[in-house]
């Protein structure tokens, strides 16, 4: 029983730590776009600095929901699902806590976050879902490249790409809404939709990859059974 409690606490804390790092990356992004909203350079700089959050998360082995959801097709036991849900809970705790803290300490960032959140809500749930799916694909690729190739190049390329494209990242969005102190059923529904979109996007490539080997085996079998030549 004690070991189970300790295991649950560790999973939640790993999620909280990842949420804290996403918050720090989000704060830098808010500072950059708040400095001069019309300056494209500052937006690019903010997107690049935001990548430090995911690089640190991967290097430290913390748990980020949008990075872990892509593992579900390979590992989908009851334990794996519980880890994923505890990770999401920890991410939410970390981003909400740091979001309110940063909004309190830096009111100017809270104002920038409020403008950002207002624009997110005006786009509607449907567009938010589609943008979240695209974000999920890029986050999956960045983490998968890091995991398999031991390089941060995927993170440095994919993360700024989704930020500059206007795609939606659920954990970062939770931070922005907390920093803006934007609490409403509309905001809650929006965030649920973004989590769903990130989940679909994060699962898309690994699910399709599971289909590929089956098709290849069938093709190899057909080639092996085919005659080598013809007498005509």
LUMVEXDO-715441 format. One record per residue: x, y, z of N, C-alpha, C, O in turn; residue in three letters. Coordinates in steps of 0.2 Angstrom, whole numbers, padded with zeros to 4 digits, always signed. Atoms other than C-alpha are relative to their C-alpha. Example, Ala and Ser with C-alpha at 12.3 -4.5 7.8 and 13.67 -1.06 7.14 Angstrom:
LUMVEXDO-715441
+0004-0006+0000+0062-0022+0039+0004+0006+0000+0009+0005+0003ALA-0004-0006-0001+0068-0005+0036-0004+0005+0003-0001+0011+0004SER
***
This chain:
LUMVEXDO-715441
+0004-0006+0000+0000+0000+0000+0004+0006+0000+0003+0011-0004UNK-0005-0006-0001+0014+0012+0005+0004+0001-0007+0004+0007-0009UNK-0003+0000+0006+0023+0008-0011-0004+0003-0006-0002+0007-0010UNK+0004-0003+0005+0008+0012-0022-0001+0007+0001-0002+0011-0004UNK+0001-0007-0002+0005+0028-0013+0006+0004-0003+0006+0010-0006UNK-0006-0003+0002+0023+0033-0016+0001+0000-0008+0003+0005-0011UNK+0000+0000+0007+0022+0028-0034-0005+0005-0003-0003+0008-0008UNK+0005-0005+0002+0006+0038-0037+0003+0007+0001+0003+0012-0003UNK-0003-0006-0001+0015+0053-0029+0005+0002-0004+0006+0008-0007UNK-0005-0001+0005+0030+0051-0040-0002+0002-0006+0000+0007-0010UNK+0003-0001+0006+0020+0051-0055-0003+0007-0001-0002+0011-0006UNK+0003-0007-0001+0010+0067-0050+0006+0005+0000+0005+0010-0003UNK-0005-0005-0001+0026+0076-0045+0004+0001-0007+0006+0006-0009UNK-0003+0000+0007+0034+0071-0062-0004+0005-0005-0001+0009-0009UNK+0005-0004+0004+0019+0079-0070+0000+0007+0002+0000+0012-0002UNK+0000-0007-0003+0020+0095-0059+0006+0003-0002+0006+0009-0004UNK-0006-0003+0002+0038+0097-0063+0000+0002-0007+0003+0007-0009UNK+0001-0001+0007+0034+0096-0082-0004+0006-0001-0002+0011-0005UNK+0005-0006+0000+0020+0109-0079+0004+0006+0002+0003+0011-0001UNK-0004-0005-0002+0032+0120-0070+0004+0003-0006+0005+0009-0007UNK-0004-0002+0006+0044+0120-0085-0003+0003-0006-0001+0008-0009UNK+0004-0003+0006+0031+0123-0098-0002+0007+0002-0003+0011-0002UNK+0002-0007-0002+0025+0138-0087+0006+0005-0001+0005+0010-0003UNK-0006-0004+0001+0043+0145-0087+0001+0002-0007+0002+0007-0009UNK-0001-0001+0007+0044+0143-0106-0006+0004-0002-0005+0009-0006UNK+0006-0005+0002+0026+0151-0108+0001+0007+0003-0001+0011-0001UNK-0001-0006-0003+0031+0165-0097+0005+0004-0004+0004+0010-0006UNK-0004-0003+0004+0046+0169-0108-0003+0002-0007-0002+0007-0009UNK+0004-0001+0006+0035+0168-0123-0005+0006+0001-0005+0011-0004UNK+0004-0005-0002+0023+0180-0115+0004+0007+0000+0002+0012-0002UNK-0004-0006-0001+0037+0192-0111+0002+0003-0007+0003+0009-0008UNK-0002-0002+0007+0043+0192-0129-0005+0003-0004-0004+0008-0007UNK+0006-0003+0005+0026+0195-0138-0003+0006+0004-0006+0010+0000UNK+0003-0006-0004+0021+0208-0124+0005+0006-0001+0003+0011-0001UNK-0005-0006+0001+0037+0218-0128-0002+0004-0006-0001+0010-0005UNK+0003-0003+0006+0031+0222-0145-0004-0005-0004-0001-0009-0008UNK+0004+0004+0004+0016+0213-0152+0001+0000-0007-0001-0005-0011UNK+0000-0001+0007+0019+0219-0169+0007-0003-0003+0008-0003-0009UNK-0007+0002+0002+0038+0213-0170+0000-0008-0001-0001-0012+0004UNK+0000+0007+0002+0039+0196-0179+0006-0003+0003+0006-0009+0005UNK-0006+0003-0003+0057+0194-0172-0001-0002+0007+0001-0007+0009UNK+0001+0002-0007+0051+0194-0154-0005-0006+0001-0004-0010+0005UNK+0004+0006+0000+0038+0181-0158+0004-0006-0001+0003-0011+0002UNK-0005+0006+0002+0051+0170-0166+0005-0001+0006+0006-0007+0008UNK-0005+0001-0006+0063+0173-0151-0004-0004+0006-0001-0008+0009UNK+0004+0003-0005+0049+0168-0139-0002-0007-0001-0001-0011+0003UNK+0001+0007+0002+0045+0152-0149+0006-0004+0001+0006-0010+0003UNK-0006+0004-0001+0063+0147-0148+0002-0001+0007+0004-0006+0009UNK-0001+0000-0007+0065+0151-0130-0004-0005+0003-0003-0009+0008UNK+0004+0005-0003+0050+0140-0126+0002-0007-0001+0000-0011+0003UNK-0003+0007+0001+0059+0125-0133+0004-0002+0006+0005-0008+0007UNK-0004+0001-0005+0070+0126-0118-0004-0005+0005-0001-0009+0009UNK+0005+0004-0004+0055+0119-0108+0000-0007-0001+0001-0011+0003UNK+0001+0007+0002+0053+0103-0118+0007-0003+0000+0007-0009+0002UNK-0007+0003+0000+0072+0100-0119+0002-0002+0007+0004-0007+0008UNK-0002+0002-0007+0074+0101-0100-0005-0006+0002-0003-0010+0006UNK+0005+0005-0002+0058+0090-0098+0003-0007-0002+0003-0012+0001UNK-0003+0007+0002+0066+0076-0109+0006-0002+0003+0007-0007+0004UNK-0007+0001-0003+0083+0078-0102-0001-0003+0007+0003-0007+0010UNK+0001+0002-0007+0076+0076-0084-0004-0006+0001-0005-0008+0006UNK+0004+0005-0001+0064+0063-0088-0007+0001+0003-0010-0003+0006UNK+0006-0002-0003+0049+0072-0082-0006-0002-0004-0005-0004-0010UNK+0006+0003+0004+0031+0068-0088-0004+0006-0003-0007+0009+0001UNK+0004-0005+0004+0022+0079-0101-0005-0004-0003-0003-0008-0008UNK+0006+0004+0003+0005+0073-0106+0001-0001-0008+0000-0006-0011UNK+0000+0000+0007+0007+0078-0124+0006-0003-0003+0006-0005-0009UNK-0006+0004+0002+0024+0069-0125-0001-0007+0001+0001-0011-0003UNK+0001+0007-0002+0018+0053-0117-0006-0003-0004-0006-0009-0004UNK+0006+0003+0003+0001+0051-0126+0001-0004-0006-0002-0009-0008UNK-0002+0004+0006+0010+0044-0142+0002-0006+0002+0003-0011-0003UNK-0002+0007-0002+0016+0029-0132-0005-0004+0001-0004-0010+0002UNK+0005+0004-0001-0001+0023-0129-0001-0006-0004-0003-0011-0002UNK+0001+0006+0004-0002+0012-0144+0004-0006+0001+0003-0012+0000UNK-0005+0005-0001+0013+0003-0139-0001-0003+0007-0001-0009+0009UNK+0001+0002-0007+0009+0002-0120-0006+0003+0002-0007+0009+0004UNK+0007-0003-0001-0009+0003-0116-0003-0005+0006-0009-0006+0005UNK+0003+0004-0006-0011-0008-0100-0003+0005+0005-0003+0011+0004UNK+0003-0004-0005-0021-0001-0085+0005+0004+0003+0003+0010+0005UNK-0005-0004-0003-0005+0005-0077+0002+0005-0004+0003+0011-0002UNK-0002-0005+0005+0000+0014-0093-0005+0006+0000-0003+0012+0000UNK+0006-0005+0001-0017+0023-0094+0000+0004+0007-0001+0010+0007UNK+0000-0004-0006-0016+0028-0075+0006+0005+0000+0005+0010+0003UNK-0006-0005+0000+0002+0035-0077-0002+0006-0005+0000+0012-0003UNK+0002-0006+0005-0005+0046-0092-0005+0004+0004-0004+0011+0003UNK+0004-0004-0003-0019+0052-0082+0003+0004+0006+0001+0010+0007UNK-0003-0003-0005-0009+0056-0067+0005+0005-0002+0006+0010+0001UNK-0005-0005+0003+0004+0065-0078-0004+0006-0002-0002+0011-0001UNK+0004-0006+0002-0010+0076-0085-0003+0004+0006-0003+0010+0006UNK+0002-0004-0006-0016+0080-0067+0006+0004+0003+0005+0009+0004UNK-0006-0003-0002+0002+0084-0062+0001+0006-0004+0003+0012-0002UNK-0001-0005+0005+0004+0095-0078-0005+0006+0002-0003+0012+0002UNK+0005-0005-0002-0012+0104-0073+0001+0004+0006+0001+0010+0007UNK-0002-0003-0007-0007+0107-0055+0006+0005-0001+0006+0011+0001UNK-0006-0004+0000+0010+0114-0060-0001+0006-0004+0001+0011-0002UNK+0001-0006+0004+0004+0126-0074-0005+0004+0003-0004+0011+0003UNK+0005-0004-0003-0011+0132-0064+0004+0004+0006+0003+0010+0007UNK-0003-0004-0005+0000+0136-0049+0005+0005-0002+0005+0011+0001UNK-0005-0005+0002+0014+0144-0058-0003+0005-0004-0001+0011-0005UNK+0003-0005+0004+0002+0153-0070-0003+0005+0005-0002+0011+0004UNK+0003-0005-0004-0007+0162-0055+0006+0003+0003+0006+0009+0005UNK-0005-0003-0003+0010+0165-0047+0003+0005-0005+0005+0011-0003UNK-0003-0005+0005+0017+0173-0063-0004+0006-0001-0002+0011-0002UNK+0004-0006+0001+0002+0183-0066-0001+0005+0006-0002+0011+0005UNK+0000-0005-0006+0003+0190-0048+0006+0004+0000+0006+0010+0002UNK-0006-0003+0000+0021+0194-0049+0001+0005-0006+0004+0010-0005UNK-0001-0004+0007+0021+0201-0067-0007+0001-0003-0009-0002-0007UNK+0007-0002+0003+0004+0209-0070+0000+0001-0007-0005+0000-0011UNK+0000-0001+0007+0010+0214-0087+0000-0006-0004-0003-0006-0010UNK+0000+0006+0003+0012+0196-0092-0007-0003+0000-0010-0006-0004UNK+0007+0002-0001-0006+0193-0085-0004+0003-0006-0009+0000-0008UNK+0003-0003+0005-0012+0206-0097+0001-0002-0007-0004-0003-0011UNK-0002+0003+0007-0003+0199-0112-0004-0007-0001-0006-0008-0006UNK+0003+0006+0000-0010+0182-0107-0008+0001-0001-0011-0003-0005UNK+0008-0001+0001-0028+0189-0106-0002+0001-0007-0007-0001-0010UNK+0002-0002+0007-0027+0196-0124+0001-0007-0004-0003-0008-0009UNK-0001+0006+0004-0020+0179-0130-0006-0005+0001-0008-0008-0004UNK+0005+0005-0002-0033+0169-0121-0007+0002-0004-0011-0002-0006UNK+0006-0002+0003-0047+0180-0128+0000-0001-0007-0006-0003-0010UNK-0001+0002+0007-0041+0177-0146-0001-0007-0001-0004-0009-0006UNK+0001+0007+0001-0041+0159-0143-0007-0002+0001-0010-0006-0003UNK+0007+0002-0001-0059+0158-0137-0004+0003-0005-0009+0000-0007UNK+0004-0003+0005-0065+0169-0151+0000-0005-0006-0004-0005-0011UNK-0001+0004+0006-0059+0156-0164-0005-0006+0000-0006-0009-0005UNK+0005+0005+0000-0072+0143-0158+0003-0007+0002+0009-0008+0001UNK-0003+0006-0002-0070+0125-0152+0002-0004-0006+0007-0008-0006UNK-0002+0004+0006-0069+0117-0170+0007+0002-0002+0011-0003-0003UNK-0007-0002+0002-0054+0127-0175+0005-0001+0005+0010-0003+0003UNK-0005+0001-0006-0046+0125-0158+0001-0008-0001+0007-0009+0000UNK-0001+0007+0000-0048+0106-0160+0005-0002-0006+0009-0006-0005UNK-0005+0001+0006-0040+0106-0178+0007+0002+0002+0012-0001+0000UNK-0006-0003-0001-0026+0117-0172+0004-0004+0005+0010-0005+0005UNK-0003+0005-0005-0023+0105-0157+0002-0006-0003+0007-0009-0001UNK-0002+0006+0003-0022+0090-0168+0006+0001-0003+0011-0003-0003UNK-0006-0001+0003-0009+0098-0178+0006+0001+0005+0012-0001+0003UNK-0005-0001-0005+0001+0103-0163+0002-0007+0003+0008-0008+0004UNK-0001+0007-0003-0001+0085-0156+0005-0004-0004+0009-0008-0002UNK-0005+0004+0005+0008+0078-0172+0007+0003+0001+0011-0001+0001UNK-0006-0003+0000+0022+0090-0170+0004-0002+0007+0010-0003+0007UNK-0003+0002-0007+0025+0087-0151+0002-0007+0000+0007-0009+0002UNK-0001+0007+0000+0024+0068-0154+0007-0001-0004+0011-0004-0002UNK-0006+0001+0004+0038+0070-0168+0006+0002+0004+0011-0001+0004UNK-0006-0003-0004+0049+0081-0157+0002-0005+0006+0008-0006+0006UNK-0002+0004-0006+0048+0069-0142+0003-0007-0003+0007-0010+0000UNK-0002+0006+0003+0050+0053-0153+0007+0000-0003+0011-0004-0002UNK-0007-0001+0003+0065+0060-0162+0005+0000+0006+0011-0003+0005UNK-0005+0000-0006+0073+0064-0145+0001-0007+0003+0007-0009+0004UNK+0000+0006-0003+0069+0047-0138+0004-0005-0005+0008-0009-0002UNK-0003+0005+0004+0075+0037-0153+0007+0002-0003+0011-0002-0004UNK-0006-0003+0003+0089+0048-0160+0005+0004+0005+0010+0006+0003UNK-0004-0003-0005+0095+0056-0144+0003+0007-0002+0009+0009-0001UNK-0002-0007+0002+0095+0073-0151-0006+0005+0001-0012+0003+0001UNK+0005-0005-0001+0086+0089-0147-0003+0004-0006-0007+0009-0006UNK+0001-0003+0006+0085+0094-0165-0008+0000-0002-0011+0005-0004UNK+0007+0001+0001+0067+0088-0167-0004+0005+0004-0009+0008+0002UNK+0003-0005-0004+0062+0099-0152+0001+0007-0002-0004+0011-0003UNK-0002-0006+0002+0071+0114-0158-0004+0002-0007-0005+0008-0008UNK+0004-0002+0006+0062+0113-0175-0008-0001+0000-0011+0004-0002UNK+0007+0001+0000+0045+0106-0171-0004+0005+0005-0009+0007+0003UNK+0004-0004-0005+0040+0116-0156-0001+0008-0002-0006+0010-0002UNK+0002-0007+0003+0043+0134-0164-0004-0001-0006-0008+0004-0007UNK+0005+0001+0006+0034+0127-0179-0007+0001+0002-0011+0004-0001UNK+0007+0000-0003+0018+0124-0169-0002+0007+0003-0008+0009+0002UNK+0002-0006-0003+0019+0140-0160-0001+0006-0005-0006+0009-0005UNK+0001-0005+0005+0022+0151-0175-0005-0001-0005-0008+0004-0008UNK+0005+0002+0004+0009+0142-0184-0007+0001+0003-0012+0001+0000UNK+0006-0001-0004-0004+0146-0171-0004-0006+0002-0010-0006+0004UNK+0003+0006-0002-0007+0128-0166-0001+0000+0008+0002+0005+0011UNK+0002+0000-0007-0014+0124-0149+0003-0005+0005+0002-0011+0003UNK-0003+0004-0004-0004+0116-0135-0004+0000+0007-0004+0005+0010UNK+0005+0000-0006-0016+0111-0120+0004+0002+0006+0001+0006+0010UNK-0003-0002-0006-0003+0112-0106+0002+0007+0000+0001+0010+0005UNK-0001-0007+0001+0003+0128-0112-0006+0005+0001-0006+0010+0004UNK+0007-0003+0000-0015+0134-0114-0002+0001+0007-0005+0006+0009UNK+0002-0001-0007-0019+0130-0096+0004+0005+0004+0001+0009+0008UNK-0004-0005-0004-0004+0140-0090-0002+0007-0002-0003+0012+0002UNK+0002-0006+0002-0010+0155-0101-0006+0002+0003-0007+0008+0005UNK+0007-0001-0003-0028+0154-0094+0001+0002+0007-0002+0006+0010UNK-0001-0001-0008-0021+0153-0076+0003+0007+0001+0001+0011+0005UNK-0004-0006-0001-0009+0168-0079-0005+0006-0001-0005+0011+0002UNK+0005-0005+0001-0024+0178-0086-0005+0000+0005-0010+0005+0005UNK+0006+0000-0005-0035+0173-0072-0007-0001-0003-0012+0002-0001UNK+0006+0001+0004-0048+0168-0085-0003-0007+0002-0001-0012+0000UNK+0004+0006-0003-0060+0156-0076-0007+0000-0003-0011+0005-0001UNK+0007+0001+0002-0076+0151-0085-0001-0006-0003+0003-0010-0004UNK+0002+0006+0004-0086+0137-0092+0003-0001-0007+0004-0006-0009UNK-0003-0001+0007-0081+0143-0109+0007-0002-0001+0009-0006-0005UNK-0007+0002+0000-0063+0142-0105+0002-0007+0002+0006-0010-0001UNK-0001+0007-0002-0064+0125-0097-0002-0005-0006+0002-0009-0007UNK+0002+0004+0006-0074+0118-0112+0006+0000-0005+0007-0005-0009UNK-0005-0001+0005-0061+0125-0123+0007-0004+0001+0009-0007-0003UNK-0006+0004-0002-0046+0117-0114-0001-0007+0000+0003-0011-0002UNK+0002+0007+0001-0055+0100-0114+0001-0002-0007+0003-0007-0009UNK-0001+0001+0008-0056+0102-0133+0007+0000-0002+0009-0004-0006UNK-0007+0000+0002-0038+0106-0134+0004-0006+0002+0008-0009-0002UNK-0003+0006-0002-0033+0091-0124-0002-0006-0004+0002-0010-0006UNK+0003+0005+0005-0044+0080-0135+0004+0000-0006+0006-0005-0009UNK-0003-0001+0006-0036+0087-0150+0008-0002+0000+0010-0005-0005UNK-0007+0002-0001-0018+0085-0144+0001-0007+0001+0005-0010-0002UNK+0000+0007-0001-0022+0067-0139-0001-0003-0007+0002-0008-0009UNK+0001+0003+0007-0029+0063-0157+0007+0001-0004+0009-0003-0008UNK-0006-0002+0004-0014+0072-0165+0006-0004+0002+0010-0007-0002UNK-0006+0004-0003-0001+0063-0153-0001-0008-0002+0004-0011-0002UNK+0001+0007+0001-0009+0046-0157+0000-0002-0008+0001-0007-0010UNK+0001+0001+0007-0011+0048-0176+0006-0004-0003+0005-0009-0007UNK-0006+0003+0003+0007+0044-0182+0001-0007+0003+0002-0012-0001UNK-0001+0007-0002+0010+0029-0170-0005-0005-0002-0004-0011-0003UNK+0005+0005+0002-0007+0021-0174+0001-0002-0007+0001-0008-0009UNK-0001+0001+0007-0003+0023-0193+0006-0005+0000+0007-0009-0005UNK-0006+0004+0000+0014+0016-0189-0001-0008+0001+0003-0012-0001UNK+0002+0007-0001+0006+0000-0182-0003-0004-0005-0002-0010-0006UNK+0003+0003+0006-0003-0003-0198+0006-0002-0005+0005-0007-0009UNK-0005+0001+0005+0013-0002-0209+0003-0007+0000+0003-0010-0005UNK-0003+0007+0000+0022-0018-0203-0005-0005-0003-0002-0010-0006UNK+0005+0005+0002+0006-0028-0206+0000+0000-0007+0000-0006-0010UNK+0001-0001+0008+0004-0022-0224+0007-0003-0003+0006-0006-0008UNK-0007+0002+0003+0023-0025-0227+0000-0007+0000+0003-0010-0005UNK+0000+0007+0000+0022-0043-0221-0004-0003-0005-0002-0008-0008UNK+0005+0003+0005+0007-0046-0232+0003+0000-0007+0003-0004-0011UNK-0003-0001+0007+0016-0039-0247+0006-0005-0001+0007-0008-0006UNK-0006+0004+0000+0032-0049-0243-0003-0008-0001+0000-0011-0005UNK+0003+0007+0001+0021-0065-0242-0002-0001-0007-0001-0007-0010UNK+0002+0001+0006+0013-0062-0258+0006+0000-0005+0005-0004-0010UNK-0006+0000+0004+0030-0059-0266+0003-0007+0000+0005-0010-0005UNK-0003+0006-0001+0036-0075-0259-0004-0006-0003-0001-0011-0006UNK+0005+0005+0002+0021-0085-0265+0000+0001-0008-0002-0004-0011UNK+0001-0002+0007+0022-0077-0283+0005-0004-0004+0011-0005-0001UNK-0004+0004+0004+0030-0088-0297+0006+0005-0002+0006+0011-0003UNK-0006-0003+0001+0048-0083-0301+0000+0003-0007+0003+0008-0009UNK+0000-0002+0007+0045-0082-0320-0005-0004-0004-0009-0007-0001UNK+0005+0003+0005+0035-0088-0335+0004-0003-0005+0009-0001-0008UNK-0003+0003+0005+0039-0100-0348-0002+0003-0007+0001+0001-0012UNK+0002-0003+0007+0030-0090-0362+0005+0005-0002+0004+0008-0008UNK
***
